[in-house]
Amino acid sequence: MYAQFFNMIPEVALIATLVIIFLADFISSKKNRPWLNTLAWVLTLIVTGVCMYLLNGGCSYQHLFGGMYTSSPAINVMKTILTAGTVIVLIQSKAWITSPEMKNKEGEFYMLVISTLLGMFMMMSAGHFLMFFLGLELASVPMACLAALDKYRKQSAEAGAKFILTAVFSSGVMLYGVSLIYGALGTLYFDDVANLIANAQTTLSGKMPVLIVGMVFFFAGLGFKISLVPFHFWTADTYQGGPTTVTGYLSVISKGAAAFTLMMILLHVFAALSQWWAYLLYAVIVLSITIANLFALRQKDLKRFMAYSSISQAGYIMLAVVGDNKLGMAALVYYILVYIVANLAVFSVIGTIEKNNNGTVDMDSYNGLYTTNPKLSLLMTLALFSLGGIPPFAGFFSKFFVFMSATEAKWYLLVFIALINTVISLYYYLLIVKAMYINKNENPLPAFKSDCNTKIALTLCTAGVILFGICSFFYDWIFAAM
């Protein structure tokens, strides 16, 4: 039985990384260790390579521990993408985490990030609802610690408190839904649940209403994690109060893992109930995209602005699920890949401006930024254009594939509403561009140089924004694994 652990290579690699970072933090002096950040992201990069090697080596479908753990090429693609995104987060975190007020928590930061990623891995590979729940909590609890890591800032402590209280409530809602599913079916294995639902007319009879209610509660619990409307109320306050690096990590890596897992469960476990959850998803998508866009128009704080942007982007991500086909699955994973590089580029710039502007992140600080920091302004513009879906950047193609998958499923009205909201989102993204290039400022931010790690992170993200849209083999690689 224990030999099965050696088939969980990505998770074992992450645990080994966690142990190495813990030992390095434990035995080294916290006064001067500039090598620790490099060690953290290099080890995480090795894990990315391990996931990539498994995929290119023809990773087959695996069912371990009686079906509690599963693996497939699609799951390994997602693990590769999330781990690569985590590498970028760790690279760009150096300036913040090695600052005088935070350097004593540097080791804890890396261990919490890796622990969160490990929970996401377990969540995506779960073949049982309780295994899924354990993975979800392993990802959520360290994330709350990350949000409150800068405890000397009042807003950071508030962000952590709001996140953990919301996470507890959403977990309770989800567990109640899981209990109803178990009460109706007598099993929590994904394959068994799918088979029983497929034979619902002969085996379930009067238990179907209980099962549907359980599915709705489960969807609501996971909707909190993805910050879909109406489960989004924690998002803006947590994003605003948390450290900028943590906010960037939360907005892309955590959201990407939860969205992918929800898609897998809806399409594989509850496929026979699609006539119920499809319309539920329809309403949530319309509300998420529309309400988030309208609230984003009113924001002056850039981190709150990006919070509502992320809620809207979550709606677009879920648009791929209604496609209910291979194209939809590929579109969702590709959208997450593009969203990671574009959003992390924006948060890298926000973090740099925040550092050089006494911790201020309001939009007025960007007035006239191009006159003093033209390179930073250009990179911010490229990332915003990608988020807005302007060609030829990768964000245009990610939205195109999502719309195409929903169109093939004949959700024409939903696609039309999403297209209208794309125009609205483009408008509020251009407000930042207008501030940098057009708005006049008699006293703009002075010229400054970013640290080496921030430059590396911005270079990687900008390259992704451009190349993921131009080079088709990235999408082909994803599509082949679905």
VMD Tcl script that draws the C-alpha trace (Angstrom):
set ca {
  {0.00 0.00 0.00}
  {2.75 2.46 0.94}
  {4.36 1.90 -2.45}
  {1.42 3.80 -3.97}
  {2.85 7.01 -2.55}
  {5.65 6.77 -5.12}
  {3.04 7.15 -7.85}
  {2.03 10.53 -6.38}
  {5.21 12.09 -7.75}
  {4.07 15.77 -7.91}
  {2.81 15.68 -4.33}
  {5.91 13.86 -3.07}
  {8.09 16.44 -4.84}
  {6.20 19.26 -3.13}
  {6.52 17.60 0.28}
  {10.28 17.20 -0.30}
  {10.45 20.90 -1.23}
  {8.57 21.81 1.92}
  {10.92 19.77 4.09}
  {14.05 21.26 2.48}
  {12.79 24.82 2.94}
  {11.83 24.08 6.55}
  {15.29 22.70 7.34}
  {17.01 25.59 5.54}
  {14.94 28.08 7.52}
  {15.50 26.23 10.79}
  {19.28 25.88 10.65}
  {20.17 29.24 9.06}
  {20.53 32.62 10.67}
  {17.61 34.93 9.92}
  {19.86 37.99 9.87}
  {21.38 37.47 6.45}
  {20.32 34.79 3.98}
  {19.77 36.25 0.50}
  {19.90 32.74 -0.94}
  {16.65 31.50 0.63}
  {14.36 33.10 -1.95}
  {16.42 31.61 -4.77}
  {16.29 28.20 -3.09}
  {12.48 28.40 -2.78}
  {11.72 29.29 -6.38}
  {14.38 26.97 -7.83}
  {12.94 24.00 -5.91}
  {9.44 24.96 -7.06}
  {10.75 25.23 -10.62}
  {12.08 21.68 -10.27}
  {8.59 20.53 -9.24}
  {7.27 22.24 -12.39}
  {9.80 20.26 -14.41}
  {8.72 17.04 -12.70}
  {5.07 17.69 -13.64}
  {6.11 18.52 -17.19}
  {8.22 15.35 -17.43}
  {5.32 13.19 -16.27}
  {3.09 14.77 -18.89}
  {5.54 14.45 -21.75}
  {6.33 10.91 -20.67}
  {2.78 9.88 -21.48}
  {1.23 10.07 -18.02}
  {-1.70 7.66 -17.96}
  {-4.82 7.63 -15.82}
  {-4.13 6.41 -12.29}
  {-6.42 5.41 -9.43}
  {-4.66 4.96 -6.11}
  {-5.80 4.05 -2.59}
  {-9.00 2.46 -3.84}
  {-9.93 5.47 -5.95}
  {-9.30 8.15 -3.31}
  {-6.54 9.66 -5.47}
  {-6.70 9.99 -9.24}
  {-4.37 11.36 -11.87}
  {-4.71 12.13 -15.57}
  {-2.92 14.16 -18.27}
  {-5.43 17.01 -17.82}
  {-4.74 17.16 -14.07}
  {-0.99 17.12 -14.66}
  {-1.29 19.99 -17.15}
  {-3.10 22.01 -14.51}
  {-0.52 21.13 -11.85}
  {2.25 22.24 -14.21}
  {0.55 25.58 -14.89}
  {-0.19 26.32 -11.22}
  {3.33 25.41 -10.13}
  {4.85 27.61 -12.84}
  {2.63 30.47 -11.66}
  {3.80 29.88 -8.09}
  {7.42 30.17 -9.28}
  {6.64 33.66 -10.62}
  {4.95 34.61 -7.33}
  {7.99 33.48 -5.33}
  {10.36 35.37 -7.62}
  {8.46 38.64 -7.36}
  {8.00 38.30 -3.58}
  {11.67 38.87 -2.71}
  {11.56 42.66 -2.40}
  {8.63 42.46 0.02}
  {9.47 39.38 2.06}
  {13.12 40.38 2.60}
  {12.24 43.89 3.78}
  {13.30 44.70 7.37}
  {9.79 44.30 8.81}
  {9.12 40.96 7.07}
  {12.45 39.12 6.79}
  {11.91 37.19 10.03}
  {8.86 35.57 8.39}
  {10.53 34.71 5.10}
  {10.76 30.98 5.74}
  {7.17 30.83 6.98}
  {5.98 32.58 3.83}
  {7.58 30.01 1.52}
  {6.31 27.09 3.59}
  {2.76 28.46 3.62}
  {2.82 28.98 -0.15}
  {4.07 25.44 -0.79}
  {1.53 24.01 1.69}
  {-1.26 25.83 -0.12}
  {-0.09 24.48 -3.46}
  {0.07 20.97 -2.01}
  {-3.55 21.30 -0.90}
  {-4.54 22.38 -4.41}
  {-2.77 19.33 -5.86}
  {-4.67 17.01 -3.53}
  {-7.93 18.80 -4.27}
  {-7.53 18.40 -8.04}
  {-6.49 14.74 -7.76}
  {-9.24 13.75 -5.34}
  {-11.50 10.86 -6.29}
  {-13.58 11.09 -3.12}
  {-15.50 14.01 -1.62}
  {-13.74 13.81 1.75}
  {-10.31 13.69 0.09}
  {-11.38 16.73 -1.91}
  {-12.44 18.50 1.29}
  {-9.12 17.74 3.01}
  {-7.22 19.13 0.03}
  {-9.42 22.22 -0.02}
  {-8.81 22.93 3.66}
  {-5.07 22.29 3.28}
  {-5.15 25.03 0.66}
  {-7.49 27.41 2.53}
  {-6.01 27.51 6.05}
  {-2.44 28.47 4.99}
  {-3.96 31.02 2.62}
  {-5.65 32.74 5.57}
  {-2.28 32.81 7.34}
  {-0.72 34.37 4.24}
  {-3.40 37.08 4.09}
  {-2.67 37.99 7.74}
  {1.12 37.53 7.51}
  {1.89 41.24 7.81}
  {0.33 41.41 11.27}
  {1.59 44.92 12.00}
  {-0.75 46.28 9.34}
  {-4.31 46.53 10.61}
  {-5.75 45.83 7.17}
  {-3.74 42.61 6.82}
  {-5.11 41.20 10.08}
  {-8.62 42.21 8.98}
  {-8.09 40.52 5.61}
  {-7.01 37.27 7.27}
  {-9.96 37.35 9.69}
  {-12.49 37.92 6.92}
  {-10.95 35.24 4.78}
  {-10.92 32.55 7.48}
  {-14.45 33.36 8.68}
  {-15.76 33.14 5.13}
  {-13.76 29.96 4.52}
  {-15.25 28.36 7.65}
  {-18.78 29.28 6.60}
  {-18.30 28.07 3.02}
  {-16.73 24.83 4.25}
  {-19.74 24.24 6.50}
  {-22.12 24.82 3.58}
  {-20.10 22.47 1.41}
  {-19.93 19.72 4.04}
  {-23.70 19.95 4.51}
  {-24.09 19.43 0.79}
  {-21.71 16.46 0.88}
  {-23.69 14.94 3.77}
  {-26.88 15.20 1.70}
  {-25.15 13.53 -1.24}
  {-24.00 10.72 1.05}
  {-27.47 10.39 2.54}
  {-29.00 10.04 -0.91}
  {-26.42 7.70 -2.44}
  {-24.56 5.99 0.41}
  {-21.13 6.68 -1.14}
  {-18.76 9.59 -1.63}
  {-16.51 8.14 -4.34}
  {-16.74 10.25 -7.47}
  {-17.06 7.28 -9.85}
  {-19.74 5.60 -7.73}
  {-21.72 8.83 -7.39}
  {-21.60 9.36 -11.16}
  {-22.74 5.80 -11.87}
  {-25.61 5.95 -9.37}
  {-26.86 9.28 -10.70}
  {-26.71 7.92 -14.27}
  {-29.10 5.14 -13.15}
  {-31.21 7.53 -11.09}
  {-34.59 6.49 -12.50}
  {-34.25 2.92 -11.25}
  {-32.19 3.30 -8.07}
  {-32.93 6.67 -6.46}
  {-36.67 7.30 -6.87}
  {-37.62 9.79 -4.10}
  {-34.04 10.66 -3.15}
  {-33.42 12.85 -6.20}
  {-34.56 16.14 -4.52}
  {-32.12 15.52 -1.64}
  {-29.33 14.85 -4.13}
  {-30.05 18.04 -6.08}
  {-30.09 20.13 -2.90}
  {-26.79 18.54 -1.87}
  {-25.27 19.41 -5.23}
  {-26.46 23.03 -4.93}
  {-24.93 23.38 -1.45}
  {-21.68 21.86 -2.70}
  {-21.65 24.30 -5.62}
  {-22.31 27.21 -3.24}
  {-19.43 26.18 -0.97}
  {-16.98 26.04 -3.85}
  {-18.44 29.26 -5.27}
  {-17.09 31.04 -2.19}
  {-13.57 29.81 -2.99}
  {-13.80 31.02 -6.60}
  {-15.50 34.27 -5.45}
  {-18.45 33.95 -7.80}
  {-21.42 36.26 -7.25}
  {-23.32 36.07 -4.85}
  {-20.53 34.40 -2.85}
  {-18.00 37.20 -3.44}
  {-18.42 39.60 -0.52}
  {-15.12 38.72 1.14}
  {-13.04 39.29 -1.98}
  {-12.54 43.07 -2.14}
  {-11.69 43.50 1.57}
  {-9.30 40.54 1.57}
  {-7.54 41.68 -1.60}
  {-7.21 45.23 -0.30}
  {-5.96 44.28 3.13}
  {-3.65 41.37 2.26}
  {-0.03 41.87 1.18}
  {0.09 42.59 -2.56}
  {2.15 39.47 -3.34}
  {-0.33 37.29 -1.44}
  {-3.25 38.99 -3.18}
  {-1.72 38.18 -6.55}
  {-1.25 34.55 -5.53}
  {-4.80 34.31 -4.21}
  {-6.30 35.88 -7.33}
  {-4.80 33.45 -9.83}
  {-3.36 30.23 -8.37}
  {-6.07 29.55 -5.79}
  {-8.87 30.63 -8.12}
  {-7.46 28.55 -10.99}
  {-7.28 25.36 -8.92}
  {-10.82 25.79 -7.55}
  {-12.28 26.57 -10.98}
  {-10.62 23.55 -12.59}
  {-11.80 21.25 -9.79}
  {-15.37 22.55 -10.00}
  {-15.34 21.91 -13.75}
  {-14.07 18.34 -13.29}
  {-16.70 17.54 -10.64}
  {-19.60 19.05 -12.55}
  {-18.68 17.38 -15.83}
  {-17.67 13.98 -14.43}
  {-19.55 13.46 -11.16}
  {-22.76 15.42 -11.78}
  {-22.87 15.03 -15.55}
  {-26.30 13.36 -15.41}
  {-27.67 16.38 -13.51}
  {-26.48 18.91 -16.08}
  {-30.05 20.04 -16.74}
  {-30.06 21.35 -13.14}
  {-26.60 22.82 -12.67}
  {-26.31 24.32 -16.17}
  {-28.97 26.94 -15.47}
  {-27.59 27.55 -12.00}
  {-24.20 28.16 -13.58}
  {-25.84 30.35 -16.22}
  {-27.24 32.69 -13.56}
  {-24.01 32.79 -11.57}
  {-21.95 33.63 -14.67}
  {-24.23 36.50 -15.69}
  {-24.30 37.91 -12.16}
  {-20.52 37.55 -11.66}
  {-19.54 39.24 -14.91}
  {-22.13 42.02 -14.77}
  {-22.08 42.98 -11.09}
  {-18.29 42.80 -10.83}
  {-17.86 45.03 -13.88}
  {-20.28 47.62 -12.53}
  {-18.56 47.71 -9.14}
  {-15.10 47.87 -10.76}
  {-16.10 51.13 -12.48}
  {-16.46 52.79 -9.06}
  {-13.14 51.72 -7.56}
  {-10.22 54.07 -6.89}
  {-8.08 51.63 -4.89}
  {-6.19 49.46 -7.39}
  {-6.30 46.32 -5.24}
  {-10.07 46.57 -4.79}
  {-10.28 47.29 -8.50}
  {-8.40 44.06 -9.26}
  {-10.62 42.20 -6.79}
  {-13.72 43.01 -8.82}
  {-11.76 42.32 -11.98}
  {-10.96 38.84 -10.64}
  {-14.65 38.22 -9.86}
  {-15.50 39.12 -13.44}
  {-12.69 36.93 -14.76}
  {-14.03 34.04 -12.65}
  {-17.31 34.40 -14.52}
  {-15.50 34.15 -17.85}
  {-13.60 31.10 -16.62}
  {-16.84 29.38 -15.67}
  {-18.25 30.20 -19.11}
  {-16.10 27.36 -20.44}
  {-17.88 24.84 -18.18}
  {-21.25 25.27 -19.86}
  {-19.62 24.05 -23.07}
  {-19.55 20.57 -21.52}
  {-17.04 19.23 -24.06}
  {-13.34 18.76 -24.66}
  {-13.11 22.22 -26.21}
  {-14.59 23.75 -23.07}
  {-12.12 21.97 -20.79}
  {-9.19 23.07 -22.93}
  {-10.54 26.63 -23.07}
  {-10.81 26.81 -19.28}
  {-7.25 25.59 -18.69}
  {-5.87 27.89 -21.40}
  {-7.80 30.83 -19.92}
  {-6.28 30.15 -16.50}
  {-2.78 29.98 -18.02}
  {-3.18 33.36 -19.73}
  {-4.92 34.89 -16.71}
  {-2.03 33.88 -14.44}
  {0.65 35.72 -16.43}
  {-1.48 38.82 -17.13}
  {-2.75 39.23 -13.57}
  {0.63 38.58 -11.95}
  {2.15 41.22 -14.24}
  {-0.42 43.74 -13.00}
  {0.19 42.85 -9.36}
  {3.96 43.07 -9.89}
  {3.53 46.65 -11.06}
  {1.08 47.45 -8.26}
  {3.54 46.07 -5.70}
  {6.40 48.10 -7.17}
  {4.37 51.32 -7.16}
  {3.16 50.59 -3.63}
  {6.74 50.15 -2.43}
  {7.83 53.47 -3.94}
  {4.70 55.41 -3.00}
  {4.56 54.95 0.78}
  {2.17 52.03 0.54}
  {-0.47 53.90 -1.49}
  {-2.25 52.02 -4.27}
  {-4.96 54.47 -5.35}
  {-5.48 55.14 -9.06}
  {-4.49 58.81 -8.78}
  {-0.93 57.68 -8.04}
  {-0.70 56.46 -11.63}
  {-1.44 59.87 -13.14}
  {1.45 60.83 -15.40}
  {3.39 57.67 -14.57}
  {4.53 57.34 -18.20}
  {6.54 60.56 -17.97}
  {8.80 59.20 -15.23}
  {8.55 55.40 -15.58}
  {7.76 54.61 -19.24}
  {8.88 50.96 -19.17}
  {6.74 50.10 -16.16}
  {3.79 51.89 -17.74}
  {4.22 49.93 -20.98}
  {4.31 46.56 -19.20}
  {1.22 47.50 -17.18}
  {-0.57 48.48 -20.39}
  {0.25 45.19 -22.12}
  {-1.06 43.19 -19.15}
  {-4.26 45.26 -18.96}
  {-4.82 44.88 -22.71}
  {-4.56 41.10 -22.27}
  {-7.03 41.12 -19.37}
  {-9.39 43.23 -21.47}
  {-9.15 40.84 -24.43}
  {-7.51 43.13 -26.98}
  {-5.78 41.36 -29.90}
  {-3.10 40.24 -30.55}
  {-2.43 39.59 -26.86}
  {-3.11 36.20 -25.29}
  {-6.19 37.42 -23.41}
  {-8.03 37.88 -26.70}
  {-7.49 34.25 -27.68}
  {-8.40 32.93 -24.23}
  {-11.74 34.75 -24.37}
  {-12.24 33.63 -27.97}
  {-11.88 29.95 -27.07}
  {-14.18 30.32 -24.07}
  {-16.85 32.02 -26.19}
  {-16.42 29.41 -28.92}
  {-16.97 26.51 -26.51}
  {-20.13 28.11 -25.10}
  {-21.37 28.89 -28.62}
  {-20.92 25.27 -29.69}
  {-23.16 24.31 -26.77}
  {-25.74 26.80 -28.15}
  {-25.61 29.20 -25.19}
  {-25.97 32.16 -27.55}
  {-27.63 34.62 -25.16}
  {-25.03 33.94 -22.48}
  {-22.21 34.59 -24.95}
  {-23.92 37.82 -26.06}
  {-24.16 39.05 -22.45}
  {-20.51 38.15 -21.89}
  {-19.48 40.06 -25.02}
  {-21.30 43.19 -23.85}
  {-19.57 42.92 -20.48}
  {-16.22 42.56 -22.25}
  {-16.72 46.06 -23.65}
  {-17.45 47.36 -20.13}
  {-14.36 45.65 -18.72}
  {-12.23 47.08 -21.51}
  {-13.43 50.55 -20.54}
  {-12.38 50.28 -16.89}
  {-9.03 48.69 -17.77}
  {-8.41 51.63 -20.09}
  {-9.04 54.02 -17.19}
  {-5.69 52.94 -15.75}
  {-4.02 53.35 -19.13}
  {-5.57 56.80 -19.41}
  {-4.22 57.72 -15.98}
  {-0.68 56.68 -16.92}
  {-0.53 58.24 -20.37}
  {-3.10 61.06 -20.59}
  {-3.97 62.40 -17.13}
  {-1.71 65.27 -16.15}
  {0.07 65.34 -12.84}
  {2.16 68.23 -11.62}
  {3.93 65.97 -9.15}
  {4.14 62.44 -10.63}
  {5.98 59.62 -8.96}
  {9.74 60.05 -9.38}
  {11.70 57.74 -11.63}
  {12.86 54.58 -9.85}
  {14.39 51.23 -10.69}
  {12.74 47.93 -9.87}
  {14.72 45.22 -8.14}
  {16.16 42.35 -10.17}
  {13.53 39.80 -9.12}
  {10.67 42.09 -10.08}
  {12.26 42.62 -13.49}
  {12.54 38.85 -13.97}
  {8.90 38.30 -12.96}
  {7.67 41.10 -15.24}
  {9.76 39.75 -18.13}
  {8.30 36.26 -17.72}
  {4.74 37.55 -17.45}
  {5.06 39.91 -20.41}
  {6.59 37.15 -22.53}
  {3.63 34.95 -21.61}
  {1.09 37.66 -22.47}
  {2.63 37.96 -25.94}
  {3.78 34.41 -26.75}
  {0.77 32.47 -25.43}
  {-1.37 34.28 -27.97}
  {1.03 34.07 -30.93}
  {2.42 30.54 -30.49}
  {-0.41 28.08 -31.04}
  {1.44 25.07 -29.66}
  {0.64 26.17 -26.08}
  {-3.06 25.70 -26.73}
  {-2.41 22.54 -28.76}
  {-0.46 21.11 -25.81}
  {-3.39 21.76 -23.49}
  {-6.02 20.49 -25.93}
  {-4.12 17.23 -26.51}
  {-4.16 16.45 -22.79}
  {-7.89 16.93 -22.28}
}
mol new
graphics top color blue
foreach p $ca { graphics top sphere $p radius 0.5 }
foreach p [lrange $ca 0 end-1] q [lrange $ca 1 end] { graphics top cylinder $p $q radius 0.2 }
display resetview
